[in-house]
C-alpha cells in the first residue's frame, strides 16, 4: 500500500491501526498517513496495529489519539508478529496529538516538529514546502505548508 491516507476514527479489539490493522508477510506501507483516533484493547497503533514477518513501513506518519490497554504505540502497537520483526524506516508520529510518548517503531516528534519540512526532508522524503494547500506541487510525493500543516500527498483534493 502506498500513497494512501485515512482520517476516520477506528475502534476494535486487537491489531487495530489508523490505516492498517496487521502488516504481515512482506506487506509494505509507504508514503501514507493517518490522522483519526484509534482505540482498542491490544496491539493498537496510530498507523499500524501490528507489523512483522518482514513487513515494512516507510516514509509514513500518524497524528491521531491512540488508546489501548496493551502494546499501544503512537505509530505502531507491536513490531513483532509471526516469525520476526518488520522494518520501520523514516516514519514519525506526533507524540503530543497521539498522547503516546512511545511506539514499537518510528520516531516520535512534537506537533511543531511534525509540521516542519526539516523533519521529513532530513529523513529523505520526497517533499516540498508550498504556499498553501490549494496549490500543491505534484512533482513531489509530499507537500507541506511549513509550520502550518502536517505533510499531505500532492494528489489530495
LUMTORMAR-15849 format. One record per residue: residue number from 1; residue in one letter; x negated, y negated, z negated of N, C-alpha, C in turn. Coordinates in Angstrom, 2 decimals, always signed. Example, Ala and Ser with C-alpha at 12.3 -4.5 7.8 and 13.67 -1.06 7.14 Angstrom:
// LUMTORMAR-15849
+-----+------+---------+---------+---------+---------+---------+---------+---------+---------+---------+
: pos : code :    n_c1 :    n_c2 :    n_c3 :   ca_c1 :   ca_c2 :   ca_c3 :    c_c1 :    c_c2 :    c_c3 :
+-----+------+---------+---------+---------+---------+---------+---------+---------+---------+---------+
:   1 :    A :  -13.19 :   +5.69 :   -7.80 :  -12.30 :   +4.50 :   -7.80 :  -13.20 :   +3.30 :   -7.80 :
:   2 :    S :  -12.85 :   +2.25 :   -7.08 :  -13.67 :   +1.06 :   -7.14 :  -12.90 :   -0.03 :   -7.87 :
+-----+------+---------+---------+---------+---------+---------+---------+---------+---------+---------+
***
This chain:
// LUMTORMAR-15849
+-----+------+---------+---------+---------+---------+---------+---------+---------+---------+---------+
: pos : code :    n_c1 :    n_c2 :    n_c3 :   ca_c1 :   ca_c2 :   ca_c3 :    c_c1 :    c_c2 :    c_c3 :
+-----+------+---------+---------+---------+---------+---------+---------+---------+---------+---------+
:   1 :    X :   -0.85 :   +1.16 :   +0.00 :   +0.00 :   +0.00 :   +0.00 :   -0.90 :   -1.22 :   +0.00 :
:   2 :    X :   -0.60 :   -2.15 :   +0.89 :   -1.37 :   -3.39 :   +0.90 :   -0.48 :   -4.54 :   +1.33 :
:   3 :    X :   -0.95 :   -5.74 :   +1.01 :   -0.23 :   -6.97 :   +1.36 :   +1.21 :   -6.92 :   +0.87 :
:   4 :    X :   +1.38 :   -6.54 :   -0.40 :   +2.72 :   -6.38 :   -0.99 :   +2.83 :   -7.17 :   -2.28 :
:   5 :    X :   +4.08 :   -7.45 :   -2.66 :   +4.30 :   -8.10 :   -3.94 :   +5.68 :   -7.76 :   -4.47 :
:   6 :    X :   +5.82 :   -7.93 :   -5.80 :   +7.11 :   -7.72 :   -6.46 :   +7.30 :   -8.82 :   -7.49 :
:   7 :    X :   +8.55 :   -9.30 :   -7.59 :   +8.85 :  -10.37 :   -8.55 :   +9.93 :   -9.96 :   -9.55 :
:   8 :    X :  +10.50 :   -8.79 :   -9.38 :  +11.59 :   -8.32 :  -10.25 :  +11.08 :   -7.75 :  -11.55 :
:   9 :    X :  +11.93 :   -7.76 :  -12.56 :  +11.60 :   -7.10 :  -13.83 :  +11.85 :   -5.61 :  -13.69 :
:  10 :    X :  +11.02 :   -4.82 :  -14.39 :  +11.11 :   -3.36 :  -14.30 :  +11.17 :   -2.80 :  -15.72 :
:  11 :    X :  +12.08 :   -1.86 :  -15.93 :  +12.19 :   -1.17 :  -17.22 :  +12.26 :   +0.33 :  -16.95 :
:  12 :    X :  +11.58 :   +1.11 :  -17.77 :  +11.59 :   +2.55 :  -17.62 :  +11.09 :   +3.22 :  -18.86 :
:  13 :    X :  +10.72 :   +4.49 :  -18.75 :  +10.23 :   +5.25 :  -19.89 :   +8.72 :   +5.43 :  -19.80 :
:  14 :    X :   +8.25 :   +6.19 :  -18.80 :   +6.83 :   +6.48 :  -18.63 :   +6.36 :   +6.09 :  -17.23 :
:  15 :    X :   +5.07 :   +5.76 :  -17.13 :   +4.45 :   +5.43 :  -15.84 :   +5.24 :   +4.33 :  -15.13 :
:  16 :    X :   +5.33 :   +3.19 :  -15.79 :   +6.10 :   +2.05 :  -15.27 :   +5.14 :   +0.91 :  -14.95 :
:  17 :    X :   +5.21 :   +0.40 :  -13.73 :   +4.37 :   -0.72 :  -13.33 :   +5.18 :   -1.78 :  -12.62 :
:  18 :    X :   +4.67 :   -2.99 :  -12.59 :   +5.35 :   -4.08 :  -11.93 :   +5.48 :   -3.87 :  -10.43 :
:  19 :    X :   +4.55 :   -3.11 :   -9.84 :   +4.60 :   -2.81 :   -8.42 :   +4.61 :   -1.30 :   -8.16 :
:  20 :    X :   +3.79 :   -0.56 :   -8.91 :   +3.64 :   +0.89 :   -8.70 :   +3.68 :   +1.60 :  -10.05 :
:  21 :    X :   +4.47 :   +2.64 :  -10.15 :   +4.52 :   +3.42 :  -11.38 :   +3.31 :   +4.32 :  -11.53 :
:  22 :    X :   +2.99 :   +5.10 :  -10.49 :   +1.90 :   +6.06 :  -10.54 :   +1.12 :   +6.00 :   -9.24 :
:  23 :    X :   -0.16 :   +5.64 :   -9.34 :   -1.06 :   +5.59 :   -8.19 :   -1.99 :   +6.79 :   -8.32 :
:  24 :    X :   -1.70 :   +7.83 :   -7.58 :   -2.31 :   +9.12 :   -7.82 :   -2.74 :   +9.77 :   -6.51 :
:  25 :    X :   -3.84 :  +10.54 :   -6.55 :   -4.24 :  +11.35 :   -5.41 :   -4.60 :  +10.56 :   -4.18 :
:  26 :    X :   -5.64 :   +9.79 :   -4.26 :   -6.15 :   +8.98 :   -3.15 :   -5.23 :   +7.83 :   -2.76 :
:  27 :    X :   -4.25 :   +7.50 :   -3.59 :   -3.40 :   +6.34 :   -3.32 :   -4.21 :   +5.06 :   -3.40 :
:  28 :    X :   -3.83 :   +4.07 :   -2.60 :   -4.54 :   +2.80 :   -2.57 :   -3.55 :   +1.64 :   -2.71 :
:  29 :    X :   -3.87 :   +0.73 :   -3.60 :   -3.13 :   -0.51 :   -3.74 :   -4.15 :   -1.63 :   -3.54 :
:  30 :    X :   -3.93 :   -2.46 :   -2.52 :   -4.87 :   -3.55 :   -2.27 :   -4.12 :   -4.81 :   -1.83 :
:  31 :    X :   -4.74 :   -5.95 :   -2.10 :   -4.17 :   -7.24 :   -1.72 :   -2.69 :   -7.32 :   -2.05 :
:  32 :    X :   -2.38 :   -7.07 :   -3.33 :   -0.99 :   -7.04 :   -3.79 :   -0.89 :   -7.68 :   -5.17 :
:  33 :    X :   +0.34 :   -8.03 :   -5.57 :   +0.53 :   -8.60 :   -6.90 :   +1.95 :   -8.39 :   -7.40 :
:  34 :    X :   +2.12 :   -8.59 :   -8.70 :   +3.45 :   -8.54 :   -9.31 :   +3.55 :   -9.64 :  -10.36 :
:  35 :    X :   +4.78 :  -10.19 :  -10.49 :   +4.99 :  -11.29 :  -11.44 :   +6.12 :  -11.02 :  -12.42 :
:  36 :    X :   +6.90 :   -9.97 :  -12.22 :   +8.03 :   -9.68 :  -13.10 :   +7.60 :   -9.03 :  -14.41 :
:  37 :    X :   +8.47 :   -9.07 :  -15.40 :   +8.17 :   -8.42 :  -16.68 :   +8.31 :   -6.91 :  -16.52 :
:  38 :    X :   +7.52 :   -6.18 :  -17.31 :   +7.50 :   -4.72 :  -17.26 :   +7.63 :   -4.20 :  -18.68 :
:  39 :    X :   +8.54 :   -3.26 :  -18.89 :   +8.69 :   -2.70 :  -20.24 :   +9.01 :   -1.22 :  -20.16 :
:  40 :    X :   +8.60 :   -0.51 :  -21.20 :   +8.83 :   +0.93 :  -21.28 :   +8.20 :   +1.50 :  -22.51 :
:  41 :    X :   +8.08 :   +2.82 :  -22.56 :   +7.55 :   +3.50 :  -23.73 :   +6.04 :   +3.69 :  -23.63 :
:  42 :    X :   +5.59 :   +4.47 :  -22.62 :   +4.15 :   +4.70 :  -22.50 :   +3.68 :   +4.66 :  -21.06 :
:  43 :    X :   +2.40 :   +4.30 :  -20.89 :   +1.77 :   +4.12 :  -19.58 :   +2.48 :   +2.99 :  -18.81 :
:  44 :    X :   +2.40 :   +1.81 :  -19.38 :   +3.08 :   +0.63 :  -18.85 :   +2.03 :   -0.40 :  -18.42 :
:  45 :    X :   +2.10 :   -0.86 :  -17.18 :   +1.14 :   -1.84 :  -16.69 :   +1.78 :   -2.94 :  -15.89 :
:  46 :    X :   +1.19 :   -4.12 :  -15.95 :   +1.72 :   -5.26 :  -15.21 :   +1.78 :   -5.02 :  -13.71 :
:  47 :    X :   +0.82 :   -4.28 :  -13.17 :   +0.80 :   -3.94 :  -11.75 :   +1.06 :   -2.45 :  -11.54 :
:  48 :    X :   +0.31 :   -1.61 :  -12.27 :   +0.40 :   -0.15 :  -12.11 :   +0.51 :   +0.50 :  -13.48 :
:  49 :    X :   +1.47 :   +1.40 :  -13.62 :   +1.63 :   +2.11 :  -14.89 :   +0.47 :   +3.04 :  -15.17 :
:  50 :    X :   +0.18 :   +3.95 :  -14.23 :   -0.93 :   +4.90 :  -14.35 :   -1.63 :   +5.03 :  -13.02 :
:  51 :    X :   -2.95 :   +5.19 :  -13.08 :   -3.74 :   +5.40 :  -11.88 :   -4.77 :   +6.47 :  -12.17 :
:  52 :    X :   -5.13 :   +7.22 :  -11.17 :   -6.17 :   +8.23 :  -11.37 :   -6.30 :   +9.16 :  -10.19 :
:  53 :    X :   -7.07 :  +10.22 :  -10.40 :   -7.32 :  +11.23 :   -9.37 :   -7.73 :  +10.57 :   -8.06 :
:  54 :    X :   -8.71 :   +9.69 :   -8.17 :   -9.29 :   +8.97 :   -7.04 :   -8.40 :   +7.88 :   -6.45 :
:  55 :    X :   -7.35 :   +7.48 :   -7.15 :   -6.56 :   +6.33 :   -6.69 :   -7.38 :   +5.06 :   -6.82 :
:  56 :    X :   -7.13 :   +4.08 :   -5.96 :   -7.89 :   +2.84 :   -6.02 :   -6.97 :   +1.62 :   -6.08 :
:  57 :    X :   -7.44 :   +0.63 :   -6.81 :   -6.79 :   -0.68 :   -6.89 :   -7.85 :   -1.71 :   -6.54 :
:  58 :    X :   -7.52 :   -2.63 :   -5.65 :   -8.50 :   -3.67 :   -5.32 :   -7.79 :   -4.97 :   -4.92 :
:  59 :    X :   -8.47 :   -6.08 :   -5.19 :   -8.02 :   -7.41 :   -4.81 :   -6.54 :   -7.63 :   -5.10 :
:  60 :    X :   -6.15 :   -7.37 :   -6.33 :   -4.75 :   -7.48 :   -6.73 :   -4.68 :   -8.11 :   -8.12 :
:  61 :    X :   -3.47 :   -8.56 :   -8.50 :   -3.31 :   -9.17 :   -9.82 :   -1.88 :   -9.03 :  -10.31 :
:  62 :    X :   -1.69 :   -9.32 :  -11.60 :   -0.35 :   -9.36 :  -12.18 :   -0.26 :  -10.48 :  -13.21 :
:  63 :    X :   +0.98 :  -10.98 :  -13.41 :   +1.18 :  -12.09 :  -14.34 :   +2.36 :  -11.88 :  -15.29 :
:  64 :    X :   +3.15 :  -10.83 :  -15.10 :   +4.36 :  -10.65 :  -15.90 :   +4.10 :  -10.17 :  -17.31 :
:  65 :    X :   +5.07 :  -10.40 :  -18.19 :   +5.02 :   -9.91 :  -19.57 :   +5.05 :   -8.39 :  -19.56 :
:  66 :    X :   +4.20 :   -7.78 :  -20.39 :   +4.13 :   -6.32 :  -20.47 :   +4.41 :   -5.88 :  -21.91 :
:  67 :    X :   +5.41 :   -5.02 :  -22.09 :   +5.72 :   -4.47 :  -23.41 :   +5.84 :   -2.96 :  -23.31 :
:  68 :    X :   +5.16 :   -2.29 :  -24.23 :   +5.18 :   -0.83 :  -24.28 :   +4.65 :   -0.35 :  -25.61 :
:  69 :    X :   +4.93 :   +0.90 :  -25.92 :   +4.52 :   +1.47 :  -27.21 :   +3.16 :   +2.14 :  -27.18 :
:  70 :    X :   +2.80 :   +2.73 :  -26.05 :   +1.54 :   +3.46 :  -25.95 :   +0.95 :   +3.28 :  -24.56 :
:  71 :    X :   -0.33 :   +3.00 :  -24.48 :   -1.01 :   +2.79 :  -23.20 :   -0.33 :   +1.70 :  -22.37 :
:  72 :    X :   -0.22 :   +0.52 :  -22.95 :   +0.34 :   -0.63 :  -22.23 :   -0.80 :   -1.62 :  -21.96 :
:  73 :    X :   -0.94 :   -2.03 :  -20.69 :   -2.02 :   -2.93 :  -20.32 :   -1.56 :   -4.04 :  -19.41 :
:  74 :    X :   -2.26 :   -5.14 :  -19.44 :   -1.89 :   -6.29 :  -18.64 :   -1.84 :   -6.00 :  -17.15 :
:  75 :    X :   -2.76 :   -5.18 :  -16.65 :   -2.80 :   -4.81 :  -15.23 :   -2.46 :   -3.33 :  -15.06 :
:  76 :    X :   -3.15 :   -2.47 :  -15.81 :   -2.98 :   -1.01 :  -15.71 :   -2.75 :   -0.45 :  -17.11 :
:  77 :    X :   -1.73 :   +0.40 :  -17.24 :   -1.47 :   +1.03 :  -18.53 :   -2.47 :   +2.13 :  -18.83 :
:  78 :    X :   -2.71 :   +3.00 :  -17.86 :   -3.65 :   +4.11 :  -18.03 :   -4.39 :   +4.32 :  -16.72 :
:  79 :    X :   -5.72 :   +4.35 :  -16.80 :   -6.54 :   +4.62 :  -15.62 :   -7.23 :   +5.97 :  -15.78 :
:  80 :    X :   -6.46 :   +6.97 :  -16.01 :   -6.97 :   +8.33 :  -16.05 :   -5.75 :   +9.23 :  -15.99 :
:  81 :    X :   -5.52 :   +9.76 :  -14.83 :   -4.36 :  +10.63 :  -14.66 :   -4.77 :  +11.73 :  -13.70 :
:  82 :    X :   -4.39 :  +12.95 :  -14.00 :   -4.79 :  +14.07 :  -13.15 :   -6.21 :  +14.48 :  -13.44 :
:  83 :    X :   -7.03 :  +14.59 :  -12.40 :   -8.38 :  +15.11 :  -12.57 :   -9.44 :  +14.06 :  -12.84 :
:  84 :    X :   -9.09 :  +12.80 :  -12.86 :  -10.12 :  +11.80 :  -13.14 :   -9.64 :  +10.39 :  -12.98 :
:  85 :    X :  -10.53 :   +9.46 :  -13.32 :  -10.21 :   +8.04 :  -13.25 :  -10.08 :   +7.55 :  -11.82 :
:  86 :    X :   -9.28 :   +6.52 :  -11.67 :   -9.21 :   +5.80 :  -10.41 :  -10.23 :   +4.68 :  -10.43 :
:  87 :    X :  -10.34 :   +3.97 :   -9.33 :  -11.26 :   +2.85 :   -9.22 :  -10.46 :   +1.55 :   -9.22 :
:  88 :    X :  -10.89 :   +0.61 :  -10.05 :  -10.26 :   -0.71 :  -10.11 :  -11.35 :   -1.73 :   -9.83 :
:  89 :    X :  -11.20 :   -2.50 :   -8.74 :  -12.23 :   -3.48 :   -8.41 :  -11.60 :   -4.81 :   -7.98 :
:  90 :    X :  -12.20 :   -5.88 :   -8.44 :  -11.76 :   -7.24 :   -8.10 :  -10.28 :   -7.47 :   -8.38 :
:  91 :    X :   -9.82 :   -6.97 :   -9.52 :   -8.42 :   -7.12 :   -9.93 :   -8.34 :   -7.91 :  -11.24 :
:  92 :    X :   -7.24 :   -8.64 :  -11.42 :   -7.09 :   -9.53 :  -12.57 :   -5.68 :   -9.47 :  -13.12 :
:  93 :    X :   -5.55 :   -9.90 :  -14.37 :   -4.22 :  -10.14 :  -14.93 :   -4.30 :  -11.37 :  -15.82 :
:  94 :    X :   -3.17 :  -12.05 :  -15.96 :   -3.07 :  -13.25 :  -16.78 :   -2.82 :  -12.80 :  -18.22 :
:  95 :    X :   -3.80 :  -12.96 :  -19.08 :   -3.68 :  -12.50 :  -20.46 :   -2.64 :  -13.28 :  -21.24 :
:  96 :    X :   -2.50 :  -14.56 :  -20.94 :   -1.53 :  -15.39 :  -21.65 :   -0.10 :  -15.06 :  -21.22 :
:  97 :    X :   +0.16 :  -15.02 :  -19.93 :   +1.50 :  -14.75 :  -19.43 :   +1.95 :  -13.32 :  -19.75 :
:  98 :    X :   +1.03 :  -12.37 :  -19.70 :   +1.38 :  -10.97 :  -19.93 :   +1.56 :  -10.65 :  -21.41 :
:  99 :    X :   +0.90 :  -11.44 :  -22.26 :   +0.91 :  -11.13 :  -23.69 :   +0.01 :   -9.95 :  -24.02 :
: 100 :    X :   -0.84 :   -9.55 :  -23.07 :   -1.73 :   -8.40 :  -23.25 :   -3.19 :   -8.81 :  -23.11 :
: 101 :    X :   -3.96 :   -8.68 :  -24.19 :   -5.38 :   -9.02 :  -24.10 :   -6.21 :   -7.91 :  -23.46 :
: 102 :    X :   -5.62 :   -6.71 :  -23.31 :   -6.38 :   -5.58 :  -22.77 :   -5.63 :   -4.91 :  -21.62 :
: 103 :    X :   -6.38 :   -4.12 :  -20.88 :   -5.86 :   -3.34 :  -19.77 :   -6.84 :   -2.20 :  -19.53 :
: 104 :    X :   -6.36 :   -1.10 :  -18.97 :   -7.25 :   +0.02 :  -18.67 :   -7.80 :   -0.13 :  -17.26 :
: 105 :    X :   -8.33 :   -1.31 :  -16.98 :   -8.90 :   -1.65 :  -15.68 :   -8.60 :   -3.09 :  -15.36 :
: 106 :    X :   -9.47 :   -3.71 :  -14.58 :   -9.29 :   -5.10 :  -14.20 :   -9.95 :   -6.04 :  -15.19 :
: 107 :    X :   -9.82 :   -7.33 :  -14.92 :  -10.42 :   -8.37 :  -15.74 :   -9.34 :   -9.35 :  -16.18 :
: 108 :    X :   -9.22 :   -9.55 :  -17.45 :   -8.25 :  -10.50 :  -17.99 :   -8.74 :  -11.92 :  -17.87 :
: 109 :    X :   -7.84 :  -12.82 :  -17.47 :   -8.15 :  -14.24 :  -17.33 :   -7.01 :  -15.06 :  -17.92 :
: 110 :    X :   -7.31 :  -16.28 :  -18.31 :   -6.27 :  -17.20 :  -18.80 :   -5.41 :  -17.66 :  -17.62 :
: 111 :    X :   -4.32 :  -18.33 :  -17.92 :   -3.47 :  -18.87 :  -16.86 :   -4.25 :  -19.85 :  -15.99 :
: 112 :    X :   -5.02 :  -20.72 :  -16.61 :   -5.82 :  -21.69 :  -15.84 :   -6.78 :  -20.95 :  -14.91 :
: 113 :    X :   -7.41 :  -19.91 :  -15.40 :   -8.36 :  -19.15 :  -14.57 :   -7.67 :  -18.39 :  -13.44 :
: 114 :    X :   -6.47 :  -17.89 :  -13.69 :   -5.77 :  -17.15 :  -12.63 :   -5.08 :  -18.08 :  -11.63 :
: 115 :    X :   -5.16 :  -19.36 :  -11.87 :   -4.67 :  -20.33 :  -10.89 :   -5.83 :  -21.13 :  -10.28 :
: 116 :    X :   -7.02 :  -20.57 :  -10.41 :   -8.22 :  -21.21 :   -9.87 :   -8.82 :  -20.38 :   -8.74 :
: 117 :    X :   -9.07 :  -21.00 :   -7.62 :   -9.66 :  -20.28 :   -6.49 :  -11.00 :  -19.66 :   -6.84 :
: 118 :    X :  -11.73 :  -20.27 :   -7.76 :  -13.05 :  -19.77 :   -8.13 :  -13.01 :  -18.34 :   -8.65 :
: 119 :    X :  -11.98 :  -18.01 :   -9.42 :  -11.84 :  -16.65 :   -9.95 :  -11.81 :  -15.64 :   -8.81 :
: 120 :    X :  -11.06 :  -15.93 :   -7.78 :  -10.82 :  -14.96 :   -6.70 :  -11.89 :  -15.01 :   -5.61 :
: 121 :    X :  -12.34 :  -16.19 :   -5.25 :  -13.40 :  -16.27 :   -4.24 :  -14.69 :  -15.68 :   -4.79 :
: 122 :    X :  -14.92 :  -15.86 :   -6.10 :  -16.09 :  -15.28 :   -6.74 :  -16.06 :  -13.76 :   -6.77 :
: 123 :    X :  -14.87 :  -13.17 :   -6.61 :  -14.72 :  -11.72 :   -6.59 :  -14.64 :  -11.18 :   -5.16 :
: 124 :    X :  -14.88 :  -12.05 :   -4.19 :  -14.92 :  -11.61 :   -2.80 :  -13.58 :  -11.53 :   -2.08 :
: 125 :    X :  -12.55 :  -12.16 :   -2.65 :  -11.24 :  -12.15 :   -1.99 :  -11.27 :  -13.01 :   -0.72 :
: 126 :    X :  -10.46 :  -12.66 :   +0.24 :  -10.27 :  -13.43 :   +1.46 :   -9.20 :  -14.48 :   +1.15 :
: 127 :    X :   -9.64 :  -15.62 :   +0.60 :   -8.72 :  -16.61 :   +0.04 :   -9.18 :  -18.02 :   +0.39 :
: 128 :    X :   -8.20 :  -18.92 :   +0.53 :   -8.50 :  -20.33 :   +0.78 :   -7.50 :  -21.18 :   +0.01 :
: 129 :    X :   -7.96 :  -22.36 :   -0.41 :   -7.06 :  -23.32 :   -1.06 :   -6.32 :  -24.10 :   +0.02 :
: 130 :    X :   -5.02 :  -24.28 :   -0.19 :   -4.18 :  -25.05 :   +0.72 :   -3.54 :  -26.20 :   -0.06 :
: 131 :    X :   -3.03 :  -27.19 :   +0.66 :   -2.45 :  -28.37 :   +0.02 :   -1.12 :  -28.07 :   -0.67 :
: 132 :    X :   -0.31 :  -27.20 :   -0.04 :   +0.96 :  -26.82 :   -0.67 :   +1.43 :  -25.47 :   -0.13 :
: 133 :    X :   +2.37 :  -24.87 :   -0.82 :   +2.86 :  -23.54 :   -0.49 :   +3.49 :  -23.51 :   +0.90 :
: 134 :    X :   +4.11 :  -24.58 :   +1.30 :   +4.79 :  -24.65 :   +2.59 :   +3.89 :  -24.73 :   +3.80 :
: 135 :    X :   +2.59 :  -24.85 :   +3.60 :   +1.65 :  -24.92 :   +4.71 :   +0.53 :  -23.91 :   +4.54 :
: 136 :    X :   +0.85 :  -22.61 :   +4.64 :   -0.16 :  -21.58 :   +4.44 :   -1.15 :  -21.50 :   +5.61 :
: 137 :    X :   -2.30 :  -20.97 :   +5.33 :   -3.32 :  -20.74 :   +6.36 :   -3.35 :  -19.24 :   +6.62 :
: 138 :    X :   -2.75 :  -18.81 :   +7.72 :   -2.61 :  -17.38 :   +7.99 :   -3.90 :  -16.70 :   +8.46 :
: 139 :    X :   -4.96 :  -17.46 :   +8.59 :   -6.26 :  -16.87 :   +8.94 :   -6.80 :  -16.07 :   +7.74 :
: 140 :    X :   -6.32 :  -16.41 :   +6.55 :   -6.76 :  -15.74 :   +5.32 :   -5.64 :  -14.84 :   +4.79 :
: 141 :    X :   -6.02 :  -13.79 :   +4.08 :   -5.02 :  -12.90 :   +3.46 :   -4.32 :  -13.65 :   +2.35 :
: 142 :    X :   -5.10 :  -14.35 :   +1.52 :   -4.58 :  -15.04 :   +0.34 :   -4.68 :  -16.54 :   +0.49 :
: 143 :    X :   -3.72 :  -17.26 :   -0.05 :   -3.74 :  -18.72 :   -0.17 :   -3.49 :  -19.06 :   -1.63 :
: 144 :    X :   -3.91 :  -20.24 :   -2.04 :   -3.65 :  -20.72 :   -3.39 :   -3.61 :  -22.25 :   -3.35 :
: 145 :    X :   -2.72 :  -22.84 :   -4.11 :   -2.78 :  -24.28 :   -4.34 :   -3.59 :  -24.39 :   -5.62 :
: 146 :    X :   -4.85 :  -24.72 :   -5.47 :   -5.81 :  -24.64 :   -6.57 :   -5.35 :  -25.43 :   -7.79 :
: 147 :    X :   -5.32 :  -24.75 :   -8.92 :   -4.93 :  -25.37 :  -10.18 :   -3.43 :  -25.53 :  -10.36 :
: 148 :    X :   -2.64 :  -25.06 :   -9.38 :   -1.18 :  -25.24 :   -9.43 :   -0.44 :  -23.91 :   -9.36 :
: 149 :    X :   -0.84 :  -23.04 :   -8.43 :   -0.15 :  -21.76 :   -8.24 :   -1.09 :  -20.58 :   -8.45 :
: 150 :    X :   -0.49 :  -19.43 :   -8.61 :   -1.25 :  -18.19 :   -8.52 :   -1.48 :  -17.93 :   -7.03 :
: 151 :    X :   -2.41 :  -17.05 :   -6.68 :   -2.58 :  -16.72 :   -5.26 :   -1.28 :  -16.16 :   -4.68 :
: 152 :    X :   -1.07 :  -16.42 :   -3.41 :   +0.07 :  -15.84 :   -2.70 :   -0.40 :  -15.38 :   -1.33 :
: 153 :    X :   +0.30 :  -14.42 :   -0.78 :   -0.06 :  -13.87 :   +0.52 :   +0.32 :  -14.86 :   +1.61 :
: 154 :    X :   -0.57 :  -15.06 :   +2.57 :   -0.35 :  -16.11 :   +3.57 :   +0.89 :  -15.90 :   +4.42 :
: 155 :    X :   +1.39 :  -14.68 :   +4.53 :   +2.58 :  -14.41 :   +5.33 :   +3.89 :  -14.64 :   +4.58 :
: 156 :    X :   +3.81 :  -14.87 :   +3.28 :   +5.03 :  -15.02 :   +2.49 :   +5.88 :  -16.21 :   +2.95 :
: 157 :    X :   +7.19 :  -16.01 :   +2.91 :   +8.08 :  -17.14 :   +3.28 :   +8.04 :  -18.25 :   +2.24 :
+-----+------+---------+---------+---------+---------+---------+---------+---------+---------+---------+
***
